[in-house]
Amino acid sequence: MNAPEPGLPMAVPAEGLPSRVRIHEVGARDGLQNEKAVVPTAVKAEFIRRLAATGLTTVEATSFVHPRWVPQLADAERLFPEIAELPVELPVLVPNERGLDRALALGARRVAVFASATESFAKANLNRTVDEALAMFAPVVARARDAGGHVRGYLSMCFGDPWEGPVPVGQVVTVSRALLDMGCDELSLGDTIGVATPGHVSALLTALAGAGVPVERTAVHFHDTYGQALSNTLTALRHGVTTVDASAGGLGGCPYAKSATGNLATEDLVWMLRGLGIDTGVDLGRLVATSVWMAAHLGRPSPSRTVRALARADSHKEQ
């Protein structure tokens, strides 16, 4: 797909920021799992192919959970072989050893487990306490590592919980440390309902560093419920974080937390990073075209401000 490179912001680097950021693209998994209608496997595969063609190096593909939990991703066994040869990393979620078996059988070697910082969400999402969920993940992480795999640990509700309210920083640090101690290679801090603000992000990252959590193994995953995702991301970058989760077109939410709206849009993130002179390797024009294409399949416009602005600009050029 040959999309023209759109107008870009003037690059004005700021001190204290990384020169390059790796975007962990979650639109095909975290984005589509929240859709009311099931997206056909062929459309998902083409979406991932188009995302890979934009220069993204990591595209989270699917989740090997029981179809009853997330019926939108029940086609994992059919989807993964269709995209397995793409020249990008294709992580998949696995909830337990059965999910890991399914993923390994198809050749997946980058997997993720998903824990909660709060008891309420652990019960809603996994029907377990926090400690019971960690005990379930321990053999999954060990076996994945033994198979030569890379394991990401997602941690939900790091800033606020719809049942419990604000989440104490120390509580998040304790579960974060447990995930790394069991062998997770990377930790993704999730603002699942989008209530974080920059001061809260700074406090958590400072506390994690004090607890010996390496910043180079830390990623951030912000939802944009209150329009804070970009400011929170910038705060994380100032703390040395260089991996940011984002979703093409701003797709996503959380099926177990109804107050969770879409993820940080990848296009909005790339626009900001370009303006800061930070390299991502992503072709913004191709990415916008991909999200416009996907929005057409979903039957609604993309919520991403950057997608809307650049799509309008392209439309005016054509006229």
C-alpha positions in Angstrom: 0.0 0.0 0.0 1.7 3.2 -1.2 0.3 6.0 0.9 1.9 9.5 0.5 3.9 10.7 3.6 1.7 13.4 5.2 2.8 16.7 6.5 4.7 16.3 9.7 5.4 18.4 12.7 8.6 20.4 13.0 11.1 18.3 15.0 12.2 20.2 18.0 14.1 17.8 20.3 13.8 18.3 24.1 16.5 17.4 26.7 16.3 14.3 28.8 14.4 12.2 26.3 15.4 9.0 24.5 16.5 9.2 20.9 14.4 6.2 19.9 11.2 4.6 21.1 9.9 1.1 20.4 6.2 1.0 19.9 4.5 -2.2 21.0 1.4 -2.2 18.7 -1.6 -3.8 20.4 -4.4 -2.9 18.0 -4.9 -6.3 16.5 -5.3 -7.9 20.0 -6.2 -5.4 22.7 -8.0 -3.2 20.1 -10.1 -5.9 18.4 -10.9 -7.9 21.5 -13.3 -5.2 22.6 -15.3 -5.1 19.4 -19.0 -6.1 19.7 -18.9 -7.9 16.4 -16.3 -10.6 15.6 -13.9 -9.4 12.9 -13.2 -12.1 10.2 -9.9 -13.9 10.5 -8.9 -12.7 7.0 -9.5 -9.1 7.9 -7.4 -9.5 11.1 -4.5 -11.1 9.1 -4.6 -8.3 6.6 -4.6 -5.7 9.3 -1.5 -7.3 10.9 0.2 -7.4 7.5 -0.5 -3.8 6.9 0.7 -2.8 10.4 3.9 -4.8 9.8 4.4 -2.9 6.5 4.4 0.5 8.4 7.8 -0.1 10.0 6.4 -1.3 13.4 8.7 -3.9 14.8 6.3 -5.4 17.3 2.6 -6.2 16.5 0.7 -8.1 19.2 -1.2 -10.7 17.3 -3.9 -12.5 19.4 -4.7 -14.2 22.6 -4.8 -17.9 23.4 -7.5 -17.6 26.0 -10.7 -19.8 26.2 -13.2 -18.6 23.5 -15.8 -18.2 26.2 -13.7 -15.4 27.8 -12.9 -13.4 24.7 -15.0 -14.7 21.7 -13.5 -12.0 19.4 -10.2 -13.8 19.6 -11.4 -17.4 19.3 -9.7 -17.8 16.0 -6.1 -17.7 17.3 -5.2 -21.1 15.9 -6.4 -20.0 12.4 -4.9 -16.6 12.5 -1.4 -17.1 13.8 -0.2 -19.5 11.0 -1.4 -16.9 8.4 0.9 -14.2 9.8 3.7 -16.2 11.5 6.3 -15.5 8.7 6.0 -11.8 8.9 9.4 -10.1 9.6 8.2 -8.6 12.9 7.8 -9.8 16.5 4.3 -11.2 17.0 3.6 -11.6 20.8 0.5 -13.4 22.0 -1.3 -13.5 25.3 -1.5 -16.8 27.2 -3.6 -17.0 30.5 -2.3 -20.4 31.7 -0.4 -23.5 30.7 -3.1 -24.7 28.3 -2.9 -21.4 26.5 0.9 -21.6 26.4 0.7 -25.2 24.9 -1.5 -23.9 22.1 0.8 -21.0 21.4 4.0 -23.0 21.5 2.5 -25.6 19.2 2.1 -22.9 16.5 5.6 -21.6 16.9 4.9 -18.6 19.0 8.0 -17.6 21.1 7.0 -14.3 22.5 4.2 -14.6 25.0 2.5 -12.4 27.6 0.8 -13.1 30.9 -1.7 -10.6 32.3 -1.9 -9.9 36.0 -3.7 -7.4 38.1 -2.5 -4.9 40.7 -5.9 -5.1 42.5 -7.9 -7.9 44.0 -11.2 -6.8 42.4 -9.9 -6.8 38.9 -8.0 -10.1 39.4 -11.4 -11.6 40.5 -13.3 -10.1 37.5 -10.6 -10.9 34.9 -9.2 -14.2 36.1 -11.6 -15.4 38.9 -8.6 -15.5 41.2 -6.9 -13.5 43.9 -3.8 -11.6 43.0 -1.6 -14.3 44.7 -3.5 -17.1 43.0 -3.1 -15.5 39.6 0.7 -15.1 40.2 0.9 -18.8 41.2 -0.9 -19.7 38.0 1.6 -17.7 35.9 4.8 -19.0 37.5 4.9 -22.3 35.6 3.8 -20.5 32.4 6.7 -18.1 32.6 9.2 -20.9 33.5 8.1 -23.1 30.7 8.1 -20.3 28.1 11.6 -19.3 29.2 12.7 -23.0 29.0 11.4 -23.1 25.5 13.6 -20.1 24.5 10.7 -17.7 24.6 10.4 -14.1 25.7 7.8 -13.3 28.3 6.0 -10.0 28.9 4.1 -9.4 32.1 1.1 -7.1 31.7 0.0 -5.5 34.9 -3.5 -4.0 34.9 -5.0 -1.3 37.2 -1.7 0.3 38.0 -3.3 3.7 38.7 -7.0 3.2 39.4 -9.6 0.5 39.7 -13.3 0.9 38.9 -14.2 -1.0 42.1 -11.4 0.1 44.5 -10.6 3.6 43.3 -7.0 4.9 43.4 -4.4 2.2 43.6 -1.6 2.6 46.2 1.9 2.9 44.5 3.4 0.3 46.9 0.7 -2.2 46.0 1.7 -1.9 42.3 5.4 -2.1 43.1 4.9 -5.4 45.0 3.1 -7.1 42.1 5.6 -5.7 39.6 8.5 -7.1 41.5 6.8 -10.5 41.7 6.3 -10.6 37.9 10.0 -9.8 37.3 11.2 -12.2 40.1 9.3 -15.1 38.5 11.2 -14.5 35.2 9.2 -12.0 33.1 11.6 -10.3 30.7 9.5 -7.1 30.4 6.8 -5.4 32.5 4.0 -3.4 30.9 2.3 -1.0 33.3 -1.4 -0.6 32.4 -3.6 2.4 33.1 -6.6 0.2 32.3 -9.3 2.8 32.9 -7.3 5.9 31.9 -7.2 7.8 35.2 -3.5 8.3 35.5 -2.0 11.8 35.5 1.7 12.8 35.1 2.4 13.2 38.8 1.1 9.7 39.5 3.1 8.2 36.7 6.2 9.9 37.9 5.6 8.6 41.5 5.1 5.1 40.3 8.2 5.0 38.1 10.3 6.5 40.8 9.1 3.9 43.3 9.7 1.1 40.8 13.3 2.3 40.2 13.8 2.4 44.0 12.6 -1.2 44.2 15.2 -2.3 41.7 12.9 -2.6 38.6 15.1 -1.7 35.6 13.6 1.1 33.5 14.9 -0.6 30.4 12.5 -3.6 31.2 9.5 -1.3 31.8 6.9 -0.4 29.2 3.8 1.8 29.6 0.3 1.1 28.4 -2.0 4.2 28.8 -5.7 4.5 27.9 -7.0 7.9 26.9 -10.3 8.1 28.9 -9.5 11.6 30.2 -7.2 12.7 27.4 -4.1 12.2 29.5 -2.4 9.4 27.6 0.2 11.5 25.7 1.1 13.7 28.7 1.5 10.5 30.8 3.7 9.0 28.0 5.9 12.1 27.9 6.4 11.8 31.7 7.4 8.1 31.3 9.9 9.0 28.6 11.5 11.6 30.9 12.0 8.8 33.4 13.8 6.7 30.7 11.1 4.4 29.5 11.6 3.6 25.8 8.8 1.1 25.1 5.3 2.4 24.7 2.2 0.4 24.0 -0.3 1.9 21.5 -3.2 0.9 19.3 -3.6 1.8 15.7 -6.5 4.2 15.3 -7.0 4.3 19.1 -8.9 0.9 19.0 -9.5 -0.9 22.3 -10.8 -0.9 25.8 -11.2 -3.8 28.2 -14.1 -6.2 28.2 -13.9 -6.7 32.0 -13.7 -2.9 32.9 -16.6 -1.1 31.3 -15.2 2.3 32.2 -12.1 1.6 30.0 -12.1 3.4 26.7 -9.6 3.2 23.9 -5.9 2.9 24.1 -3.5 5.6 23.2 -3.7 5.9 19.4 -0.4 4.9 17.7 -0.8 7.7 15.2 -1.1 10.3 18.0 2.0 8.9 19.6 4.0 8.9 16.4 3.0 12.5 15.7 4.2 13.6 19.2 7.4 11.6 19.0 8.2 13.0 15.5 7.7 16.5 16.9 10.2 15.7 19.6 12.8 14.3 17.1 12.4 10.8 18.5 12.8 8.0 16.0 10.2 5.2 15.8 10.9 3.8 12.3 7.2 4.1 11.6 5.8 5.5 8.3 3.0 7.7 9.5 1.3 7.9 6.2 1.0 4.1 5.9 -0.1 3.8 9.4 -2.9 6.4 8.9 -4.0 4.6 5.7 -4.1 1.3 7.6 -6.3 2.7 10.4 -8.7 4.3 7.8 -8.9 0.9 6.1 -9.7 -0.8 9.4 -12.2 1.8 10.4 -14.1 1.2 7.2 -14.3 -2.5 8.1 -15.6 -1.7 11.6 -18.1 0.7 10.1 -17.1 3.8 12.1 -14.4 6.5 12.0 -11.2 6.2 13.9 -11.2 8.0 17.3 -7.5 9.1 16.7 -7.2 12.8 16.2 -4.2 12.4 14.0 -5.9 9.9 11.8 -8.9 12.2 11.4 -6.8 15.3 10.7 -4.5 13.6 8.2 -7.3 11.8 6.5 -9.1 15.1 6.0 -6.0 16.7 4.7 -5.5 13.9 2.1 -9.2 14.2 1.1 -8.8 17.9 0.5 -5.8 17.3 -1.6 -7.7 14.8 -3.8 -10.4 17.4 -4.3 
